[in-house]
Amino acid sequence: MNSRVHPTDQDKGNGVELTTEEARSGATPHMTRYILSWGLGLVILAFIILLATHMI
């Protein structure tokens, strides 16, 4: 871990600077966009089916 402490904050103890990977502390597989797309598509499909069945 390559964390740095700001020289002006050494006496406070709260000047730790983390990289993006260290702050995230996990992997981001970019699957969220697909899950959101499928979910939105299924909700729209459900609304279309509900409208079609109640219009008859």
N, C-alpha and C positions, 0 to 999 in steps of 0.2 A: 504494500500500500504506500503510495507516494503522496501522503498528506503533508500539507505545509501549514505552518502557523504564521499568521500575520504578526509582524514585530510589534505593532501598536496594541495588539490584543493579548500579548503573552501574560500580562498580570491578571486578566479577566478569565482566561482559560476557555474562551468561546470563539476563537478565530480559526477553527479547523476548516480547511478548504479541500473538498473532495472532488474527484473527477466524476464525470457523468456515470460511468460504470460503477464506481464505488457508491455513489449516492443511490443509484437504482437498485443495487444489490440483487439483481436477477436478470434473466434473459427476456428479451422481447421478440417473440417469434412472428409478429405481425399477423396473427390470426384474428385479431379483434375485428378488423375491417370486414372479413369474410363472415364472421358470426353476426355482426350487425346487419350486413347486407341480406343474409338469409332470413334473419328475424324480421326485418322490415318487409321483405318480399312475402313472407308467410302471413304477416298481419294484414297486408294489403289484399292478399288472396282470401283470407278469412272474411274481411269486410265485403269483398265482391260476392262471395258465396252467401253471406248473410243477406245482403241486399237482393240478390237474385231469388233466394227462397222466400223472402217476405214480400216480394213484388208480385208473386203468382197469386 
